[in-house]
Amino acid sequence: GAAIVELISWGQRQEGQQAEMVYNEASATIRTKLESVATASGRPVDPDTIDALTYIVSTLSDGFALNWLVFTDPPAAERQIELILGVLDAWMAAH
């Protein structure tokens, strides 16, 4: 958690687009995992849906990580994980 925040902060201070490179790599990893799951399920998933879900997972995980860094409350984190999973389930059901 803290290491990725430091890495992004460092990347923002560097020449070029270091922070974007970190995020692009993370997004590519998430996208690859989602595509693998879709393929394994035997159900085709539109690339736009994969892109949207990649963004949603990234945004939710970033928010969770920052919240954890600030509060470090394991019982609250467990409730928040369930909430995040509920959001993902609802989004998936709608799409």
N, C-alpha and C positions, 0 to 999 in steps of 0.2 A: 504494500500500500504506500508507505512513505517513500520507498525507493522510486516508484513510478512518478509520484508527484515531484520528487527532486529531479528525475530525468526530464520530465516535461519542462520544469522551470529552467533547468540548464539549457535545454534545447531552444527555449525562447530567447535566451541571451546570446546564442551563437549566430554566426553569419549563416546565411542560407535558410533552409527550412527544416532544421533539425527536429523541432517539435512535431511538425507535420509528418516527417518521415517516421517518427515513433508511432504516431497515431495511425498512419497508413499501414504500417506493419501489423499493428494490433488489429485493425479492421480486416486486413487480409486474412489473418489467422481465424478470427471469428467467422468471416464469410466462408472460409474453407471448411470449418467444422459444421456450419449450418448446411452447406451443400452436401457434405458427406452424410449427414443425418437424413436429409431429404432423399438422397439417392438410395440409402439403405431402407427407407420406408417404402420405396417403390411408388411414391406419389410425386409427380412433377411439381416443382415450385417455381413460380415466375421469378426471374432475376430481380425485378423491382421489389418483390416481396422480400427476397433475401437481403437486398440492400437496406430496405426499411428496417427489417429485424436486426440487421447488423448494427445500425445506428441506435436502435432502441436498447439493445443489450449493452452496447458501449456506454450509452448515457446513464442507464440504470446502474451499471457496475461502477462507473466513475463517481456517481452520487453516493452510492453505498460506501465506497472506499473512503471518500472524504469524510462522510459522517462517522465512519469507524475511527479514522485518525483523530477526530475531534473528541468523540465521546467514549470510545473503547468500552462499551457496555454489552457484554455477551448476551444477556437475556433480551435486551432491546434488539440486538443484531439478529437474533433468531426470529423475532417477530417481524423485523424489517425484511428478512429474506423471504418469509412466507408472503408478505405483502407484495414484494417484487415478483415472486413466482405467480401470484394471483393476477398481477397486471399483465405479465407475459401470457398467461393462459387466456385471459380475456381478449387480448390483442389477437392471439392465434385463432381463437374461436371466431372472431369477427373477420378474419382474413383467410 
